[in-house]
Amino acid sequence: MEKEFKKKLTQFIELALQEDIGAGDYTTLSTIPTDKTAEAKLLVKENGILAGVEVAEAIFKFVDPSFQVDVLLQDGQEVQAGDLAFILKGSIHHILMTERLVLNVMQRMSGIATETAKYAKRISHTNAKVLDTRKTTPLNRFLEKEAVKIGGGTNHRFGLYDMILIKDNHVDYSGGIKQALENAFKYKQEHNLNIPIEIEVRNFSELEEALAFSNLDRIMFDNFSPEDVAKAVELVNGKVVTEASGGITLETIAGYAEAGVDFISIGALTHSVKSLDLSLKAKLI
């Protein structure tokens, strides 16, 4: 894990445990002696792509550095119902303290990785890459974007601060494509920002306006058909990076990729994905 990810993860674990445990896990405290140890196995109950194993390890070690974690399956591995991902040994109190947080994170991340892998597979015969979006769960974005990478996708901007992405509302509020781009480049220069500029275009007229601007890094074709994307890519002719977006599904993504676009952004990777079914099964030792 990179340094920034570890920092975010530590903050996340602290807040998540505080939210869940509060003043104490009174059910466990009232029913099980504190000195009891046990084993727990992470059971896969549905086929897919596993994600969140490293995060789970970090959660366990944060709560109890003495935990023994025997990892059997790694992040990114294809799994089937009945597989065991890892075996955990340690304090029963600490196992139960971490159980729900680990499952919530791993189920969500594995669901995202599984969905991303489906999209990536559909366009593997092309040079296009699957992109995520900012349509993520607040404060969980770093985990969800990590899951996209595990599933074979590519991360778009992380937030509003690492790219100037001029969308339809920005264009309309600015007074048009030309004005929006001029304003953005001026701001970028004045504030010494080393970030790319991307603009969303809704039709070929806006595309022509955007191509007349020399300080542009990427153009997004919003709600274009695959046929129009092919024409747009031809007009761009390699001058800038291209991206297709807007209502693209598993059934239609291949057509967009075959049109020659560089990136295809899919909000559904994170905004409405189904979690993968996983379970943490306890066993006394």
Protein Blocks (a to p, Z undefined) as FASTA:
>chain_A
ZZklmmmmmmmmmmmmmmmnmnopfklmmmpcfkbccddddddfbdcddehklmmmmmmm
mmommbccddfbdghiacdehiafbdcdddfklmmmmmmmmmmmmmmmmmmmmmmmmmmm
mmmmpmbdcdddfbdcehilmmmmmmmmmnopacddfblmlcccddfklmmmnopaklmm
mmmmmmmmmnopacddddddfbfklmmmmmmpmbbfbdcdehiafklmmmmmmmnnomac
cddeehiafklmmmmmmnopabdcdfklmmmpccdddddddddZZ
